[in-house]
Amino acid sequence: MSRIKILVVEDESLICQEVKKILTGLDYEVCGCASTASEAIQKAYEEKPDLILMDIILKGKMNGIEASKVILKESDIPIVYLTASSDNITFQKAKSSNPYGYIVKPYDKRDLQTAIEVALYRHRMEKKLIESQKWLITTIESLEDAVIATDSTGIVKNMNAMAENLTGWKKKEAIGRKVYEVFRTVDILNGDDRTKTFLEEIKAENEKVLIETEMLISRTGERFYI
């Protein structure tokens, strides 16, 4: 199994060498040391590290936060900030680049290892979640039945082409709306709106959800037996 590759971005050469020594002792591979933002961006592109330890204050026109934003436009490498500044202003600026960690100097071996392992774990879990979401979207789109996916509060999150055809709603218009705005049913005998009752029965996983005289009413007023 290949070792985790880490790029260290630190403008103080002695500190950089010390960090490199600690990382090597923890069995990580240090794929490079950069002292400026431009060098960090270049090495990130060339080395494709698994993680970047980024000092916020760097020599030159760009700081570590700005360098991180440039790097993240082209990749999803997890970045952990190293900084001597613990003030709220610096912290808020760092948050804007969505870092995977934030270590205040001085730090020790345990601080580094914990921050790195947490960042790598979070990154792996996020990638798995994205892959699962892509799989779910592909599955929904491929179904011949009409499918409307919602969150736990009943907000529409996705729908397939068949659901678009039946409801008269385009997916981009439906997403973000309450499901009962998009999916409406009525009892054709008495005209009673059955939408909320229908959805409540589905949520309760009742076997008898539909009644024989229930119809779906599309956005354009068309009616379909369901």
Backbone as CSV, one residue per row, in Angstrom:
resi,resn,N_x,N_y,N_z,CA_x,CA_y,CA_z,C_x,C_y,C_z
1,MET,0.847,-1.201,0.000,0.000,0.000,0.000,0.881,1.249,0.000
2,SER,0.616,2.176,-0.932,1.442,3.375,-1.040,1.201,4.312,0.137
3,ARG,2.228,5.055,0.501,2.121,5.974,1.629,1.345,7.231,1.238
4,ILE,0.753,7.869,2.239,0.039,9.126,2.034,1.040,10.213,1.662
5,LYS,0.766,10.922,0.559,1.648,11.998,0.096,1.163,13.340,0.644
6,ILE,2.076,14.068,1.274,1.722,15.358,1.865,2.645,16.450,1.335
7,LEU,2.049,17.550,0.915,2.803,18.728,0.499,2.817,19.718,1.660
8,VAL,4.001,20.177,2.036,4.145,21.137,3.129,4.403,22.525,2.541
9,VAL,3.578,23.491,2.934,3.747,24.870,2.470,4.064,25.730,3.688
10,GLU,5.318,26.160,3.776,5.811,26.893,4.951,6.984,27.762,4.518
11,ASP,6.914,29.074,4.810,7.968,29.971,4.328,9.196,30.022,5.232
12,GLU,9.139,29.390,6.396,10.306,29.293,7.270,10.960,27.936,7.046
13,SER,12.149,27.923,6.446,12.788,26.669,6.051,13.055,25.733,7.231
14,LEU,13.434,26.286,8.384,13.707,25.443,9.548,12.434,24.745,10.032
15,ILE,11.326,25.494,10.038,10.046,24.907,10.454,9.612,23.841,9.454
16,CYS,9.812,24.135,8.174,9.443,23.183,7.126,10.204,21.869,7.293
17,GLN,11.490,21.959,7.574,12.298,20.755,7.758,11.872,19.987,9.007
18,GLU,11.480,20.728,10.048,11.023,20.078,11.273,9.707,19.337,11.031
19,VAL,8.798,19.981,10.302,7.520,19.339,9.972,7.763,18.106,9.105
20,LYS,8.669,18.239,8.152,9.005,17.117,7.273,9.542,15.939,8.081
21,LYS,10.379,16.237,9.070,10.951,15.193,9.921,9.856,14.468,10.705
22,ILE,8.914,15.240,11.240,7.808,14.646,12.005,6.946,13.762,11.100
23,LEU,6.626,14.272,9.916,5.770,13.526,8.995,6.431,12.233,8.528
24,THR,7.709,12.307,8.250,8.451,11.106,7.833,8.444,10.070,8.950
25,GLY,8.583,10.547,10.188,8.546,9.650,11.336,7.188,9.001,11.528
26,LEU,6.141,9.656,11.034,4.781,9.111,11.112,4.445,8.260,9.886
27,ASP,5.452,8.027,9.045,5.334,7.185,7.850,4.516,7.826,6.729
28,TYR,4.484,9.160,6.696,3.905,9.853,5.554,5.025,10.178,4.573
29,GLU,4.676,10.313,3.304,5.646,10.720,2.293,5.505,12.217,2.039
30,VAL,6.553,12.978,2.292,6.533,14.411,2.012,6.955,14.592,0.556
31,CYS,5.999,14.970,-0.288,6.276,15.049,-1.727,6.821,16.407,-2.141
32,GLY,6.988,17.313,-1.179,7.568,18.604,-1.503,7.372,19.619,-0.403
33,CYS,8.210,20.650,-0.432,8.089,21.789,0.477,8.036,23.051,-0.382
34,ALA,7.082,23.911,-0.112,6.949,25.162,-0.862,6.969,26.323,0.119
35,SER,7.569,27.437,-0.303,7.675,28.591,0.594,6.821,29.774,0.143
36,THR,6.258,29.694,-1.072,5.404,30.771,-1.579,4.107,30.184,-2.123
37,ALA,3.120,31.045,-2.307,1.832,30.599,-2.827,1.963,30.048,-4.241
38,SER,2.707,30.740,-5.086,2.866,30.294,-6.474,3.561,28.941,-6.544
39,GLU,4.552,28.747,-5.685,5.252,27.468,-5.644,4.318,26.367,-5.141
40,ALA,3.482,26.695,-4.169,2.527,25.723,-3.629,1.534,25.291,-4.700
41,ILE,1.042,26.255,-5.463,0.079,25.959,-6.535,0.716,25.053,-7.581
42,GLN,1.958,25.362,-7.953,2.665,24.571,-8.958,2.919,23.149,-8.474
43,LYS,3.391,23.015,-7.231,3.692,21.685,-6.691,2.419,20.859,-6.491
44,ALA,1.332,21.520,-6.120,0.064,20.802,-5.958,-0.377,20.216,-7.295
45,TYR,-0.176,20.978,-8.363,-0.531,20.523,-9.710,0.377,19.379,-10.167
46,GLU,1.667,19.490,-9.875,2.633,18.493,-10.339,2.612,17.211,-9.502
47,GLU,2.573,17.364,-8.190,2.718,16.212,-7.295,1.400,15.510,-6.967
48,LYS,0.289,16.245,-7.075,-1.030,15.694,-6.736,-1.012,15.002,-5.364
49,PRO,-0.719,15.765,-4.323,-0.638,15.176,-2.976,-2.008,14.735,-2.462
50,ASP,-1.983,13.872,-1.452,-3.229,13.436,-0.812,-3.728,14.477,0.175
51,LEU,-2.817,15.341,0.639,-3.173,16.376,1.609,-2.121,17.478,1.567
52,ILE,-2.537,18.703,1.886,-1.609,19.835,1.943,-1.658,20.456,3.332
53,LEU,-0.479,20.639,3.929,-0.352,21.416,5.161,0.057,22.819,4.728
54,MET,-0.814,23.787,4.938,-0.633,25.124,4.373,-0.479,26.193,5.454
55,ASP,0.680,26.844,5.462,0.866,28.002,6.342,0.044,29.157,5.769
56,ILE,-0.605,29.926,6.613,-1.442,31.027,6.123,-0.602,32.227,5.702
57,ILE,0.401,32.576,6.507,1.256,33.722,6.188,2.444,33.242,5.362
58,LEU,2.517,33.705,4.111,3.588,33.292,3.207,4.282,34.515,2.611
59,LYS,5.479,34.298,2.116,6.192,35.368,1.429,5.545,35.604,0.065
60,GLY,5.574,36.848,-0.383,5.008,37.154,-1.690,3.652,37.831,-1.592
61,LYS,2.991,37.992,-2.743,1.736,38.740,-2.813,0.536,37.951,-2.304
62,MET,0.581,36.626,-2.432,-0.553,35.796,-2.026,-0.285,35.103,-0.700
63,ASN,-1.333,34.959,0.114,-1.185,34.196,1.352,-1.688,32.765,1.146
64,GLY,-1.634,31.974,2.197,-2.013,30.572,2.086,-3.484,30.360,1.776
65,ILE,-4.337,31.241,2.283,-5.776,31.120,2.021,-6.064,31.339,0.541
66,GLU,-5.431,32.358,-0.027,-5.619,32.644,-1.455,-5.063,31.517,-2.319
67,ALA,-3.921,30.976,-1.909,-3.328,29.852,-2.647,-4.258,28.640,-2.606
68,SER,-4.861,28.399,-1.450,-5.775,27.263,-1.298,-6.966,27.379,-2.241
69,LYS,-7.510,28.573,-2.360,-8.670,28.778,-3.232,-8.321,28.496,-4.688
70,VAL,-7.108,28.875,-5.096,-6.667,28.595,-6.466,-6.524,27.089,-6.671
71,ILE,-5.902,26.422,-5.720,-5.696,24.969,-5.812,-7.032,24.234,-5.879
72,LEU,-7.986,24.659,-5.060,-9.272,23.960,-4.979,-10.157,24.182,-6.198
73,LYS,-9.814,25.141,-7.037,-10.551,25.319,-8.288,-10.265,24.176,-9.254
74,GLU,-9.085,23.563,-9.110,-8.662,22.514,-10.037,-8.647,21.124,-9.406
75,SER,-8.785,21.037,-8.088,-8.703,19.731,-7.426,-9.515,19.754,-6.139
76,ASP,-9.639,18.586,-5.512,-10.345,18.520,-4.229,-9.410,18.008,-3.130
77,ILE,-8.162,18.456,-3.184,-7.167,18.044,-2.189,-7.534,18.634,-0.826
78,PRO,-7.611,17.812,0.221,-7.891,18.364,1.552,-6.726,19.222,2.041
79,ILE,-7.057,20.385,2.599,-6.032,21.323,3.061,-6.214,21.593,4.550
80,VAL,-5.113,21.488,5.285,-5.095,21.795,6.718,-4.188,23.006,6.912
81,TYR,-4.713,24.036,7.563,-3.929,25.252,7.765,-3.025,25.159,8.990
82,LEU,-1.832,25.723,8.832,-0.896,25.901,9.939,-0.742,27.408,10.131
83,THR,-0.920,27.892,11.328,-0.819,29.337,11.524,-0.420,29.698,12.948
84,ALA,0.253,30.829,13.061,0.598,31.353,14.384,-0.492,32.296,14.879
85,SER,-1.465,32.592,14.001,-2.545,33.522,14.346,-3.785,32.760,14.794
86,SER,-4.228,33.036,16.001,-5.427,32.379,16.517,-6.595,33.352,16.638
87,ASP,-6.433,34.566,16.080,-7.494,35.567,16.198,-8.683,35.201,15.318
88,ASN,-9.836,35.733,15.654,-11.085,35.381,14.978,-11.106,35.840,13.523
89,ILE,-10.480,36.971,13.217,-10.478,37.484,11.841,-9.773,36.508,10.907
90,THR,-8.596,36.030,11.340,-7.854,35.055,10.527,-8.651,33.772,10.375
91,PHE,-9.270,33.339,11.475,-10.052,32.101,11.449,-11.224,32.212,10.476
92,GLN,-11.916,33.340,10.488,-13.063,33.530,9.600,-12.627,33.561,8.136
93,LYS,-11.483,34.186,7.863,-10.962,34.205,6.493,-10.597,32.794,6.039
94,ALA,-9.997,32.032,6.946,-9.613,30.657,6.618,-10.848,29.802,6.326
95,LYS,-11.918,30.015,7.061,-13.149,29.245,6.874,-13.721,29.408,5.471
96,SER,-13.473,30.557,4.852,-14.043,30.834,3.531,-13.539,29.879,2.458
97,SER,-12.419,29.207,2.714,-11.870,28.260,1.737,-12.202,26.811,2.097
98,ASN,-13.070,26.636,3.097,-13.537,25.306,3.498,-12.386,24.339,3.786
99,PRO,-11.513,24.673,4.737,-10.378,23.795,5.048,-10.819,22.540,5.792
100,TYR,-9.952,21.554,5.819,-10.231,20.305,6.530,-9.625,20.306,7.925
101,GLY,-8.951,21.382,8.287,-8.371,21.472,9.616,-7.661,22.798,9.803
102,TYR,-7.344,23.104,11.055,-6.748,24.395,11.403,-5.896,24.174,12.650
103,ILE,-4.579,24.246,12.502,-3.668,24.001,13.622,-2.942,25.295,13.977
104,VAL,-3.003,25.662,15.246,-2.338,26.880,15.713,-0.944,26.529,16.237
105,LYS,0.060,27.264,15.761,1.431,27.074,16.231,1.572,27.617,17.650
106,PRO,2.418,27.034,18.489,3.223,25.831,18.219,2.376,24.562,18.348
107,TYR,2.730,23.550,17.605,2.011,22.282,17.642,3.027,21.161,17.800
108,ASP,2.541,19.988,18.179,3.450,18.856,18.356,3.067,17.720,17.411
109,LYS,3.753,16.626,17.553,3.555,15.458,16.693,2.117,14.966,16.733
110,ARG,1.551,14.904,17.941,0.178,14.408,18.080,-0.814,15.345,17.396
111,ASP,-0.617,16.658,17.533,-1.508,17.625,16.882,-1.529,17.412,15.368
112,LEU,-0.339,17.251,14.795,-0.234,17.051,13.348,-0.912,15.756,12.917
113,GLN,-0.588,14.683,13.609,-1.138,13.383,13.227,-2.660,13.365,13.333
114,THR,-3.193,13.915,14.412,-4.645,13.938,14.601,-5.326,14.747,13.507
115,ALA,-4.787,15.936,13.225,-5.382,16.797,12.199,-5.343,16.136,10.824
116,ILE,-4.235,15.483,10.515,-4.080,14.826,9.216,-5.051,13.657,9.078
117,GLU,-5.120,12.810,10.100,-5.985,11.632,10.028,-7.464,12.018,9.959
118,VAL,-7.852,13.029,10.725,-9.246,13.496,10.689,-9.579,14.065,9.311
119,ALA,-8.659,14.848,8.755,-8.878,15.450,7.436,-9.000,14.385,6.353
120,LEU,-8.114,13.396,6.388,-8.148,12.330,5.385,-9.423,11.496,5.507
121,TYR,-9.841,11.220,6.738,-11.072,10.443,6.956,-12.293,11.213,6.445
122,ARG,-12.359,12.494,6.793,-13.486,13.317,6.340,-13.533,13.377,4.818
123,HIS,-12.377,13.506,4.198,-12.310,13.580,2.738,-12.796,12.282,2.103
124,ARG,-12.390,11.142,2.664,-12.842,9.844,2.147,-14.355,9.706,2.267
125,MET,-14.906,10.097,3.412,-16.346,9.980,3.632,-17.129,10.889,2.688
126,GLU,-16.614,12.081,2.441,-17.294,13.007,1.534,-17.300,12.463,0.110
127,LYS,-16.196,11.840,-0.306,-16.128,11.258,-1.647,-17.116,10.104,-1.782
128,LYS,-17.226,9.290,-0.729,-18.178,8.178,-0.754,-19.609,8.694,-0.842
129,LEU,-19.889,9.775,-0.110,-21.229,10.356,-0.132,-21.565,10.882,-1.521
130,ILE,-20.613,11.565,-2.146,-20.828,12.098,-3.493,-21.074,10.964,-4.484
131,GLU,-20.299,9.887,-4.365,-20.469,8.735,-5.250,-21.841,8.098,-5.053
132,SER,-22.287,8.005,-3.793,-23.602,7.434,-3.501,-24.714,8.298,-4.078
133,GLN,-24.552,9.612,-3.960,-25.556,10.530,-4.500,-25.637,10.420,-6.021
134,LYS,-24.473,10.299,-6.673,-24.460,10.147,-8.129,-25.145,8.852,-8.544
135,TRP,-24.876,7.779,-7.786,-25.496,6.485,-8.084,-27.008,6.569,-7.922
136,LEU,-27.457,7.236,-6.851,-28.891,7.361,-6.594,-29.570,8.161,-7.698
137,ILE,-28.942,9.258,-8.122,-29.513,10.083,-9.190,-29.623,9.287,-10.486
138,THR,-28.576,8.529,-10.812,-28.586,7.703,-12.025,-29.682,6.650,-11.957
139,THR,-29.843,6.038,-10.779,-30.872,5.013,-10.595,-32.264,5.596,-10.768
140,ILE,-32.507,6.746,-10.146,-33.820,7.395,-10.249,-34.141,7.745,-11.698
141,GLU,-33.149,8.290,-12.407,-33.363,8.703,-13.794,-33.670,7.517,-14.705
142,SER,-33.150,6.341,-14.367,-33.311,5.173,-15.237,-34.626,4.426,-15.015
143,LEU,-35.348,4.740,-13.937,-36.596,4.035,-13.643,-37.705,4.451,-14.601
144,GLU,-38.544,3.475,-14.977,-39.678,3.770,-15.853,-40.846,4.354,-15.070
145,ASP,-40.921,4.072,-13.766,-41.969,4.646,-12.926,-41.620,6.087,-12.578
146,ALA,-42.653,6.875,-12.286,-42.429,8.254,-11.863,-41.896,8.258,-10.432
147,VAL,-40.812,8.987,-10.204,-40.200,9.047,-8.876,-39.933,10.497,-8.500
148,ILE,-40.391,10.872,-7.302,-40.078,12.181,-6.727,-39.382,11.919,-5.402
149,ALA,-38.157,12.395,-5.266,-37.385,12.196,-4.034,-37.436,13.470,-3.199
150,THR,-37.695,13.309,-1.894,-37.761,14.459,-0.992,-36.863,14.229,0.216
151,ASP,-36.637,15.312,0.971,-35.943,15.144,2.240,-36.967,14.853,3.325
152,SER,-36.527,14.798,4.574,-37.417,14.419,5.674,-38.507,15.449,5.947
153,THR,-38.342,16.668,5.432,-39.348,17.712,5.652,-40.311,17.851,4.475
154,GLY,-40.146,16.988,3.453,-41.051,17.037,2.316,-40.648,18.004,1.221
155,ILE,-39.389,18.448,1.236,-38.895,19.333,0.182,-38.374,18.477,-0.974
156,VAL,-38.791,18.794,-2.190,-38.372,18.027,-3.362,-36.880,18.216,-3.613
157,LYS,-36.166,17.095,-3.735,-34.733,17.119,-3.989,-34.375,16.604,-5.380
158,ASN,-35.249,15.766,-5.931,-34.967,15.223,-7.265,-36.250,14.622,-7.828
159,MET,-36.321,14.485,-9.132,-37.430,13.789,-9.779,-36.962,13.343,-11.154
160,ASN,-37.553,12.258,-11.650,-37.118,11.764,-12.950,-38.032,12.259,-14.072
161,ALA,-37.700,11.863,-15.296,-38.421,12.361,-16.472,-39.891,11.961,-16.457
162,MET,-40.191,10.729,-16.001,-41.579,10.284,-15.954,-42.392,11.139,-14.981
163,ALA,-41.794,11.494,-13.848,-42.480,12.357,-12.882,-42.710,13.744,-13.474
164,GLU,-41.754,14.230,-14.258,-41.934,15.518,-14.939,-43.136,15.460,-15.879
165,ASN,-43.242,14.364,-16.637,-44.334,14.220,-17.603,-45.695,14.190,-16.919
166,LEU,-45.791,13.464,-15.808,-47.079,13.311,-15.132,-47.489,14.563,-14.360
167,THR,-46.537,15.191,-13.682,-46.885,16.344,-12.844,-46.925,17.656,-13.620
168,GLY,-46.235,17.692,-14.772,-46.165,18.935,-15.533,-45.114,19.898,-15.007
169,TRP,-44.337,19.449,-14.025,-43.278,20.280,-13.445,-41.922,19.853,-13.991
170,LYS,-41.099,20.817,-14.378,-39.717,20.537,-14.717,-38.917,20.387,-13.424
171,LYS,-37.935,19.505,-13.461,-37.161,19.216,-12.250,-36.564,20.478,-11.639
172,LYS,-35.986,21.335,-12.470,-35.319,22.531,-11.942,-36.310,23.480,-11.270
173,GLU,-37.598,23.413,-11.677,-38.624,24.251,-11.052,-39.158,23.611,-9.776
174,ALA,-39.200,22.280,-9.762,-39.781,21.564,-8.621,-38.842,21.481,-7.427
175,ILE,-37.540,21.360,-7.701,-36.575,21.217,-6.609,-36.634,22.434,-5.682
176,GLY,-36.756,22.146,-4.392,-36.835,23.216,-3.394,-38.258,23.530,-2.961
177,ARG,-39.256,23.000,-3.691,-40.651,23.222,-3.324,-41.158,22.095,-2.425
178,LYS,-42.245,22.371,-1.706,-42.902,21.328,-0.938,-43.500,20.319,-1.913
179,VAL,-43.415,19.042,-1.563,-43.859,18.003,-2.487,-45.343,18.134,-2.818
180,TYR,-46.165,18.616,-1.868,-47.595,18.732,-2.155,-47.917,19.858,-3.142
181,GLU,-46.942,20.738,-3.429,-47.137,21.732,-4.483,-46.970,21.096,-5.859
182,VAL,-46.123,20.084,-5.919,-45.775,19.444,-7.189,-46.661,18.233,-7.466
183,PHE,-46.952,17.479,-6.412,-47.730,16.247,-6.544,-49.090,16.451,-5.884
184,ARG,-50.169,16.544,-6.707,-51.514,16.793,-6.184,-52.464,15.688,-6.618
185,THR,-53.252,15.194,-5.665,-54.246,14.170,-5.987,-55.613,14.590,-5.446
186,VAL,-56.673,14.123,-6.136,-58.044,14.415,-5.701,-58.899,13.158,-5.823
187,ASP,-59.967,13.138,-5.042,-60.998,12.108,-5.182,-61.979,12.628,-6.227
188,ILE,-62.056,11.969,-7.370,-62.860,12.503,-8.477,-64.360,12.436,-8.204
189,LEU,-64.789,11.661,-7.201,-66.219,11.574,-6.905,-66.731,12.806,-6.172
190,ASN,-65.940,13.284,-5.211,-66.411,14.431,-4.426,-65.527,15.673,-4.553
191,GLY,-64.424,15.540,-5.297,-63.544,16.686,-5.507,-62.624,17.000,-4.354
192,ASP,-62.618,16.141,-3.316,-61.762,16.386,-2.151,-60.287,16.288,-2.529
193,ASP,-59.522,17.254,-2.029,-58.070,17.221,-2.236,-57.480,16.158,-1.316
194,ARG,-56.875,15.145,-1.911,-56.334,14.023,-1.144,-54.819,14.101,-0.975
195,THR,-54.214,15.190,-1.439,-52.754,15.268,-1.512,-52.078,15.006,-0.172
196,LYS,-52.414,15.801,0.842,-51.729,15.671,2.123,-52.034,14.336,2.790
197,THR,-53.286,13.856,2.641,-53.640,12.548,3.205,-52.830,11.446,2.537
198,PHE,-52.730,11.531,1.212,-51.964,10.552,0.434,-50.508,10.520,0.890
199,LEU,-49.905,11.706,1.036,-48.493,11.791,1.423,-48.279,11.325,2.862
200,GLU,-49.228,11.615,3.742,-49.123,11.165,5.131,-49.195,9.646,5.221
201,GLU,-50.032,9.037,4.379,-50.161,7.580,4.382,-48.896,6.916,3.860
202,ILE,-48.261,7.548,2.865,-46.987,7.028,2.362,-45.924,7.114,3.455
203,LYS,-45.872,8.261,4.133,-44.875,8.461,5.191,-45.062,7.456,6.313
204,ALA,-46.328,7.114,6.602,-46.626,6.156,7.668,-46.477,4.713,7.196
205,GLU,-46.148,4.543,5.895,-45.947,3.219,5.290,-47.200,2.356,5.390
206,ASN,-48.369,2.999,5.228,-49.625,2.253,5.225,-49.762,1.476,3.921
207,GLU,-50.301,0.263,4.004,-50.469,-0.548,2.801,-51.547,0.035,1.891
208,LYS,-52.643,0.521,2.479,-53.743,1.081,1.696,-53.515,2.575,1.533
209,VAL,-52.800,2.954,0.478,-52.482,4.357,0.248,-53.483,4.993,-0.706
210,LEU,-53.757,4.310,-1.807,-54.643,4.848,-2.834,-56.086,4.402,-2.633
211,ILE,-57.014,5.247,-3.086,-58.406,4.839,-3.193,-58.727,4.738,-4.680
212,GLU,-59.762,3.966,-5.025,-60.044,3.674,-6.431,-60.371,4.912,-7.252
213,THR,-60.902,5.935,-6.606,-61.328,7.128,-7.345,-60.304,8.262,-7.269
214,GLU,-59.066,7.926,-6.901,-58.038,8.957,-6.748,-57.301,9.197,-8.063
215,MET,-57.071,10.473,-8.367,-56.362,10.835,-9.586,-55.308,11.897,-9.292
216,LEU,-54.256,11.859,-10.088,-53.207,12.877,-10.022,-53.602,14.031,-10.933
217,ILE,-53.471,15.255,-10.423,-53.736,16.438,-11.236,-52.412,17.107,-11.556
218,SER,-52.123,17.253,-12.840,-50.857,17.859,-13.245,-50.914,19.372,-13.112
219,ARG,-49.791,19.997,-13.312,-49.697,21.453,-13.231,-50.598,22.128,-14.257
220,THR,-50.807,21.454,-15.383,-51.629,22.024,-16.457,-53.095,21.632,-16.351
221,GLY,-53.442,20.858,-15.301,-54.834,20.470,-15.102,-55.193,19.101,-15.645
222,GLU,-54.252,18.433,-16.312,-54.521,17.082,-16.800,-54.666,16.128,-15.621
223,ARG,-55.473,15.068,-15.822,-55.711,14.107,-14.754,-55.257,12.716,-15.180
224,PHE,-54.640,12.012,-14.226,-54.137,10.669,-14.494,-54.527,9.754,-13.340
225,TYR,-54.997,8.541,-13.669,-55.208,7.543,-12.629,-53.847,7.072,-12.124
226,ILE,-53.735,6.880,-10.824,-52.454,6.445,-10.248,-52.654,5.211,-9.377
